[in-house]
C-alpha cells in the first residue's frame, strides 16, 4: 500500500454542501496519510469558486480549476492522473465523513491482493444503503452520523462483501487496477453516470473484485454536485452500460436477491437500539393499520427529537408471535410492514429480557386487539410509565364501535357496560399516566366505563382542523335542472352506513330525484348502483391522494356536499379532516366526534345519527331546492362546543410531560463492546422471520377461510354468523 492517498473532491455547485464536506474531512482523524485534491469544474456559482480559492490560499488542499465544465468523468480522471503512483479515493462534494473513515476504507482495500475498489455504507447509495436497502434514506433519528459510523465500526469490524459495482459517491480505487485497465471512460459516459459501474465491471473482467466495506458509514445527500438533470443522464448511461456489459443488470439483481450485507445491517440496527442517542418509547398496537397507524406515524414525527419509536404488535410473518419492530408504514400507508429490523417474541420472558437491554423510557398503548393480555403487565414489571390512546371503543366493547351483535348502535344516552370485559383493561387505563381521547365525545364515553382514569382530550393533527377560519368553505347554489352531487368517502360496513347509502340512492331513483351519490371507496357487500339507483362507486383510494381527488371533483362540478353516513360514534375521523381541508360543505351524524369538530363551521350540518333514508333524502332535496340556505337544514348546525382542554397539550412540546418517564435513562456515544457483543449474541436469533410449520399451516388455513368467505354462494351464510364468533375464529388462527 502506498503511503499517500489522493482524496479527490470534484465540485460543481452546492455551496453549503461543499462547506460541510470540506469541514467534515478536515475534522476527521486518520492515521492514513492523504492529500486532499479539490477540483473546481467551472462552477456556475461564483460563491463556490471564491470559497475554494479562499480555502486553498489557507493551505487546506490542492486546488485544480477547469477552465470549462468537463463534467464528473473527465474531472475525476484529471484528478486521478495527477499523481500516477498513488491510490485514490473519489468523494462527492455532497458527502460527510467522520471518525477514522479513511483508515477503515484503506484497510479494506488491502485485505486481498485483487481488490479494485471499496465503497462504504451510506444513507443514499443503492446497494450500499442503510437503513433501507436500495433506497434513499434519512439518517435514523436516534443516531448522529458520528455514532452511526462508530456502530458500523464496532459491529462489523473488518467485514466486507463482494459487489458487482462500487458506488461513486465515495469509492476507493487502488492504483494497480488503474494501471491495468485505465481510467473512467469519458468518451462513452460523457459528463457523468455509469462511469464507475463500467469501471468496476472492467475490473471484474480483469480478475479483480469490488468490495463493500461494512464497517464504515459516509453520509450522502445525493445528486447535488453535478446538477438536476441526473435522472435523464442515468437512463442514457444505463443503455450505454448494457451495450458494454450485457450481464450487468443480471449481476446486480442477483446481488440484490442474495443481499450479502443483510446481516450487517441487522447488527447495526440492533446496536443502535442499545447505543442510540434517544430514549425509546414502545408503541403497543394491532397490525391492521388504518387511522391508528397514521396517528402513530404522525406522533412519531412530532416527537422525533424527544424519543425513538418502536412498535410492538402481532406478527404477520410469524402468526402467534409478537414483533418488536421499527415503524414502517406500507407504501400505501394503510398498514404496517414488518421491516427487516424486527425482533420476534412468543412469551413474556423473552420480551422482558429484550427490553431490559435497551433504554426504554415508557410505553404507549394504542390497541390490544390480537395482543395477549400479559403485555399489559410488562411496563409494571419494568417499573416504567405508560400512556393509552383511545382510537376506538375496544376497551369498552369488543366490537370496537359500541355496536351489538346485529351491528347496531343503541347506547347514545347511557352505555350498557359489560364489566366482565372492561375489568380486563381496568388497570391499564386507570393506572396510565394519561388516557388520551382524540375528541370530547370519546372522552365522555370512556368516563362512563373508567371513571378513575386520567382522561384528557388531545385532538389529532395538532387540532388544526378545529380552526375553521383557516379553511374557506364553498357554498351550494339552488339546483336548476342540475343534479345535486353527494360524495361519500370510506370503506363502508353496516355500521358505517352502507345500507343507508344504498336505501337513499334507491329512494332517489324511485322518486326521480336528481340527487347523485358517489362512493369514493367500497362497501362490505355489492350495493345497487345506477341505473337502478342513483349511486356510482369510484373504488378504493389512498389517503395521500384523497385531497387531490376531491379537488378534481370540485373543479369538475361533481361534488356539492360530503355526506358522512356512519351509524355509530367516531372517535375522530381523518376523512373528516380531508373534507374540511377540501373546503366542501358537510352533512354528518350528530354523534361521536362530528358535532364538536364541525362546531362553528359554515355550510356544515349534523343530522340525527339514526335517521332513515326518507329523512336523509328530504334533507338533500331541500339542499338541492334552496342551496345552503335550506330552512330545514338550518336547524341542524352543531351546538357542541369543543372543550378548552383540547388546546392544553401539544404532542411536540408536551409529550414528555404527559409520559413522565423515570429519571436516570441516559444515552452515551461511548460503545461498551462487551455489552454490545452480549446483546448481539442474544438478539440476533430473534430477528429470523421464518415461520414455524404450525404457524405456516394456521396462516394457510386462515387464507382459505377468507377466500371461502368471499365466495358469492357463501356470502349470505357468513352474514348470519355473529361477528363475535367470526372474531374468535380469526383470533384462533392468528394465535
Long-range contacts (C-beta under 8 A, 24 or more apart in sequence): 1-87, 1-106, 1-109, 1-110, 2-85, 2-86, 2-87, 2-175, 3-33, 4-33, 4-34, 4-35, 4-83, 4-86, 5-32, 5-33, 5-34, 5-35, 5-86, 5-87, 5-88, 5-89, 5-102, 5-106, 5-172, 6-34, 6-35, 6-37, 6-79, 6-80, 6-82, 6-83, 6-86, 6-87, 6-88, 6-89, 7-34, 7-35, 7-36, 7-37, 7-88, 7-89, 7-91, 7-102, 8-37, 8-39, 8-76, 8-79, 8-80, 8-88, 8-89, 8-90, 8-91, 9-36, 9-37, 9-38, 9-39, 9-61, 9-91, 9-92, 9-93, 10-39, 10-41, 10-72, 10-75, 10-76, 10-79, 10-90, 10-92, 10-93, 10-225, 10-226, 11-38, 11-39, 11-40, 11-41, 11-43, 11-48, 11-52, 11-93, 11-225, 12-41, 12-43, 12-44, 12-48, 12-69, 12-93, 12-225, 12-226, 12-227, 13-43, 13-44, 13-45, 13-48, 13-224, 13-225, 13-227, 14-48, 14-93, 14-94, 14-224, 14-225, 15-45, 15-47, 15-48, 15-51, 17-93, 17-94, 17-221, 17-224, 17-225, 18-48, 18-51, 18-52, 18-93, 19-51, 20-96, 21-91, 21-92, 21-93, 21-94, 21-95, 21-96, 21-97, 22-55, 22-60, 22-61, 24-95, 24-96, 24-97, 24-98, 25-91, 25-97, 26-60, 27-98, 28-97, 28-98, 28-99, 28-100, 28-101, 28-102, 29-99, 29-100, 30-100, 30-101, 30-102, 30-103, 31-100, 31-103, 32-102, 32-103, 32-106, 34-89, 34-102, 35-61, 35-62, 35-83, 35-86, 36-60, 36-61, 36-62, 37-61, 37-62, 37-64, 37-79, 37-82, 38-62, 38-63, 38-64, 39-63, 39-64, 39-65, 39-66, 39-75, 39-76, 39-78, 39-79, 40-64, 40-65, 40-66, 41-66, 41-69, 41-70, 41-71, 41-72, 41-75, 41-226, 42-66, 42-67, 42-68, 42-69, 42-70, 69-191, 70-191, 71-186, 71-190, 71-191, 71-192, 71-226, 72-168, 72-191, 72-192, 72-193, 72-195, 72-225, 72-226, 73-184, 73-185, 73-186, 73-189, 73-190, 73-191, 73-192, 73-195, 74-186, 74-191, 76-184, 77-183, 77-184, 77-186, 80-173, 80-178, 80-183, 80-184, 81-183, 84-175, 85-175, 86-175, 87-172, 87-173, 87-174, 87-175, 88-172, 88-173, 88-175, 88-178, 89-170, 89-171, 89-172, 89-173, 90-168, 90-170, 90-171, 90-173, 90-196, 91-169, 91-170, 92-168, 92-169, 92-170, 92-220, 92-224, 92-225, 93-224, 93-225, 94-169, 94-220, 94-221, 94-222, 94-223, 94-224, 94-225, 95-122, 95-169, 95-170, 95-218, 95-219, 95-220, 95-221, 96-145, 96-218, 96-219, 97-170, 97-218, 97-219, 98-145, 98-146, 98-149, 99-146, 99-149, 99-150, 99-153, 100-153, 101-149, 101-216, 101-218, 104-153, 104-213, 104-215, 104-216, 105-170, 105-172, 105-213, 105-216, 106-172, 107-158, 108-158, 108-160, 108-172, 108-211, 108-213, 108-215, 108-216, 109-172, 109-174, 109-211, 111-158, 111-160, 111-211, 112-209, 114-207, 114-208, 114-209, 115-174, 115-208, 115-209, 115-210, 115-211, 116-173, 116-174, 116-177, 116-200, 116-203, 116-204, 116-208, 116-209, 116-210, 117-166, 117-171, 117-172, 117-173, 117-174, 117-177, 117-196, 117-199, 117-200, 117-203, 117-210, 117-211, 118-160, 118-166, 118-171, 118-172, 118-210, 118-211, 118-212, 118-213, 119-163, 119-166, 119-167, 119-170, 119-171, 119-172, 119-210, 119-211, 119-212, 119-213, 120-170, 120-212, 120-213, 120-216, 120-217, 120-218, 121-152, 121-212, 121-213, 121-214, 121-216, 121-217, 121-218, 121-268, 122-167, 122-169, 122-170, 122-217, 122-218, 122-219, 122-220, 123-219, 123-220, 124-169, 124-220, 124-221, 124-222, 125-167, 125-169, 125-170, 125-220, 126-167, 127-163, 127-165, 127-167, 127-212, 127-252, 127-255, 127-256, 127-261, 128-163, 128-167, 128-212, 128-261, 130-217, 130-265, 130-268, 131-265, 131-268, 131-269, 131-326, 131-341, 133-256, 133-259, 133-261, 133-262, 133-265, 133-340, 134-256, 136-222, 139-219, 140-272, 140-276, 140-308, 141-278, 141-304, 141-305, 141-308, 142-272, 142-276, 142-277, 142-278, 142-280, 142-308, 143-272, 143-276, 143-277, 144-277, 144-669, 145-217, 145-219, 146-669, 147-275, 147-276, 147-277, 147-669, 148-217, 148-268, 148-272, 149-216, 149-217, 149-218, 150-669, 150-671, 151-268, 151-271, 151-272, 151-275, 151-671, 152-214, 152-215, 152-216, 152-217, 152-268, 153-215, 153-216, 154-271, 154-671, 154-673, 154-676, 155-215, 155-264, 155-267, 155-268, 155-270, 155-271, 155-676, 155-680, 156-214, 156-215, 156-264, 156-267, 156-268, 157-215, 158-215, 159-213, 159-214, 159-215, 159-264, 160-211, 160-212, 160-213, 160-214, 160-215, 161-211, 161-212, 161-214, 161-260, 161-261, 161-264, 162-209, 162-210, 162-211, 162-212, 162-260, 163-200, 163-210, 163-211, 163-212, 163-255, 164-200, 164-201, 164-204, 164-210, 164-248, 164-251, 164-252, 164-254, 164-255, 165-196, 165-197, 165-200, 165-201, 165-210, 165-248, 165-252, 166-196, 166-199, 166-200, 166-210, 166-212, 167-196, 168-195, 168-196, 169-218, 169-220, 169-222, 170-218, 170-220, 171-196, 173-199, 177-203, 177-206, 177-208, 180-206, 180-208, 181-206, 188-240, 188-244, 189-237, 189-240, 191-226, 191-233, 192-226, 192-230, 192-233, 192-237, 193-230, 193-233, 193-234, 193-236, 193-237, 194-234, 194-237, 194-238, 194-240, 194-241, 195-237, 197-241, 197-245, 197-248, 198-241, 198-244, 198-245, 201-241, 201-244, 201-245, 201-248, 212-261, 214-261, 214-264, 262-340, 265-340, 266-340, 266-341, 266-684, 266-687, 267-680, 267-684, 269-326, 269-340, 269-341, 270-679, 270-680, 270-683, 270-684, 270-687, 271-671, 271-676, 271-679, 271-680, 273-310, 273-357, 273-358, 274-357, 274-358, 274-359, 274-675, 274-676, 274-679, 275-667, 275-668, 275-669, 275-671, 275-676, 276-308, 276-359, 276-667, 277-667, 277-669, 278-305, 278-306, 278-307, 278-308, 278-667, 279-307, 279-308, 279-359, 279-360, 279-361, 279-661, 279-665, 279-667, 280-307, 280-308, 280-309, 280-310, 280-358, 280-359, 280-360, 280-361, 281-307, 281-308, 281-309, 281-310, 281-360, 281-361, 281-362, 281-363, 281-364, 281-659, 282-310, 282-311, 282-312, 282-324, 282-355, 282-360, 282-362, 282-363, 282-364, 283-309, 283-310, 283-311, 283-312, 283-327, 283-363, 283-364, 283-366, 284-311, 284-312, 284-313, 284-363, 284-364, 284-365, 284-366, 284-367, 284-368, 284-371, 284-375, 285-311, 285-312, 285-313, 285-336, 285-365, 285-366, 285-367, 286-313, 286-314, 286-366, 286-367, 286-368, 286-369, 286-370, 286-371, 287-313, 287-314, 287-315, 287-316, 287-335, 287-336, 287-370, 288-335, 288-369, 289-329, 289-330, 289-333, 289-334, 289-335, 289-336, 290-334, 290-335, 291-391, 291-572, 291-574, 292-366, 292-367, 292-391, 293-329, 293-333, 293-334, 293-335, 293-336, 294-333, 294-543, 294-574, 295-366, 295-389, 295-391, 295-438, 295-460, 296-327, 296-366, 297-327, 297-329, 297-333, 298-460, 298-461, 299-364, 299-651, 299-655, 300-327, 302-462, 302-651, 302-652, 302-655, 303-651, 303-652, 303-655, 303-656, 306-655, 306-656, 307-361, 307-655, 307-656, 311-336, 312-351, 312-371, 312-375, 313-371, 314-370, 314-371, 314-734, 315-342, 315-344, 315-689, 317-689, 317-691, 318-344, 318-689, 318-690, 318-691, 318-692, 318-695, 319-691, 319-695, 319-698, 319-699, 319-702, 319-733, 319-734, 319-735, 320-346, 320-694, 320-695, 320-698, 320-734, 320-735, 321-345, 321-346, 321-695, 322-346, 322-351, 322-371, 322-372, 322-375, 324-351, 324-354, 332-542, 333-542, 333-543, 333-544, 334-542, 334-543, 338-689, 342-687, 342-689, 343-683, 343-686, 343-687, 344-686, 344-687, 344-688, 344-689, 345-686, 348-374, 348-375, 348-377, 348-378, 350-686, 351-375, 351-378, 352-378, 352-381, 352-382, 353-682, 354-682, 354-683, 354-686, 355-382, 356-382, 357-679, 357-682, 357-683, 359-665, 359-666, 359-667, 360-384, 360-665, 361-659, 361-661, 361-662, 361-665, 362-386, 362-387, 362-433, 362-659, 362-661, 363-387, 364-388, 364-389, 364-659, 365-389, 365-428, 365-432, 366-391, 367-391, 367-392, 367-394, 368-394, 368-395, 368-425, 368-428, 369-394, 369-400, 370-731, 370-734, 373-424, 376-425, 376-427, 376-428, 380-431, 383-662, 384-661, 384-662, 385-433, 385-659, 385-660, 385-661, 385-662, 386-428, 386-432, 386-433, 386-659, 387-432, 387-433, 387-434, 387-435, 387-436, 387-658, 387-659, 388-428, 388-429, 388-432, 388-434, 388-435, 388-436, 389-435, 389-436, 389-438, 390-435, 390-436, 390-437, 390-438, 390-442, 390-443, 390-446, 390-571, 391-438, 391-571, 391-572, 392-571, 393-442, 393-445, 393-569, 393-571, 395-422, 395-425, 395-428, 395-429, 395-446, 395-449, 395-450, 396-421, 396-422, 396-445, 396-446, 396-449, 397-421, 398-724, 398-727, 399-723, 399-724, 401-495, 401-568, 401-569, 402-445, 402-568, 402-569, 403-495, 403-568, 405-722, 405-723, 405-724, 407-493, 407-494, 407-495, 407-723, 408-495, 408-567, 409-495, 409-567, 409-568, 409-569, 409-591, 409-609, 412-591, 412-609, 414-448, 415-445, 415-448, 415-449, 417-448, 417-449, 422-449, 422-450, 425-450, 426-450, 429-453, 433-658, 433-659, 433-660, 434-658, 436-658, 437-571, 438-571, 438-572, 438-593, 439-571, 439-572, 439-592, 439-593, 439-596, 439-597, 440-596, 440-640, 440-642, 440-643, 440-645, 440-646, 441-569, 441-571, 441-591, 441-592, 441-593, 441-595, 441-596, 442-569, 442-571, 442-572, 442-592, 442-593, 445-569, 456-645, 456-648, 456-649, 456-658, 457-642, 457-643, 457-645, 457-646, 458-646, 458-648, 458-649, 458-651, 459-572, 459-642, 459-646, 460-572, 460-574, 460-577, 461-577, 462-650, 462-651, 462-652, 463-646, 463-647, 465-576, 465-577, 465-580, 465-581, 465-597, 466-597, 466-642, 466-646, 468-580, 468-600, 468-601, 468-602, 471-580, 471-581, 471-583, 472-583, 473-583, 473-584, 473-585, 473-601, 473-602, 473-603, 473-604, 474-554, 474-583, 474-584, 474-585, 474-603, 475-585, 475-603, 475-627, 475-628, 476-560, 476-561, 476-585, 476-603, 476-623, 476-627, 476-628, 477-627, 478-624, 478-625, 478-626, 478-627, 479-514, 479-624, 479-625, 479-627, 482-514, 483-514, 483-515, 483-516, 483-624, 484-514, 484-515, 484-516, 484-560, 484-561, 484-620, 484-623, 484-624, 485-516, 485-518, 485-553, 485-557, 485-558, 485-559, 485-560, 485-561, 486-515, 486-516, 486-517, 486-518, 486-559, 486-560, 486-561, 486-562, 486-563, 486-620, 487-517, 487-518, 487-520, 487-550, 487-553, 487-558, 487-559, 487-561, 487-562, 487-563, 487-584, 488-517, 488-518, 488-519, 488-520, 488-521, 488-562, 488-563, 488-564, 488-565, 489-519, 489-520, 489-521, 489-541, 489-546, 489-562, 489-564, 489-575, 489-578, 489-579, 490-520, 490-521, 490-575, 491-521, 491-522, 491-523, 492-519, 492-521, 492-522, 492-523, 492-524, 492-565, 493-523, 493-524, 494-524, 494-567, 495-566, 495-567, 495-568, 496-565, 496-566, 496-567, 496-568, 497-564, 497-565, 497-566, 497-567, 498-523, 498-524, 498-525, 498-527, 498-565, 500-565, 500-567, 500-612, 500-613, 500-616, 501-527, 501-535, 501-565, 502-527, 502-528, 502-533, 502-535, 503-612, 503-613, 504-613, 504-616, 504-617, 504-620, 505-529, 505-533, 505-534, 505-535, 506-532, 506-533, 506-613, 507-613, 507-614, 507-617, 508-533, 508-534, 508-617, 508-620, 509-533, 509-534, 511-617, 513-617, 513-620, 513-621, 513-624, 514-624, 515-617, 515-620, 515-621, 515-624, 517-563, 518-553, 518-558, 518-559, 520-546, 520-549, 525-715, 543-574, 543-578, 546-575, 546-578, 547-578, 547-581, 547-582, 550-578, 550-579, 550-582, 550-584, 551-582, 554-582, 554-583, 554-584, 559-584, 560-585, 560-623, 561-585, 561-586, 561-587, 561-620, 561-623, 562-586, 562-587, 563-587, 563-588, 564-588, 564-589, 564-594, 565-589, 566-591, 566-592, 566-594, 566-609, 567-609, 567-610, 568-592, 568-609, 569-593, 569-609, 570-594, 573-597, 585-628, 587-619, 587-633, 590-636, 590-638, 594-638, 595-638, 595-639, 595-640, 596-638, 596-640, 596-641, 596-642, 597-642, 598-638, 599-638, 599-639, 599-640, 599-641, 599-642, 600-638, 601-638, 603-628, 604-637, 604-638, 605-633, 605-636, 605-637, 605-638, 606-636, 606-637, 606-638, 607-636, 698-733, 698-734, 698-735, 699-733, 701-733, 702-730, 702-733, 702-734, 705-729, 705-733
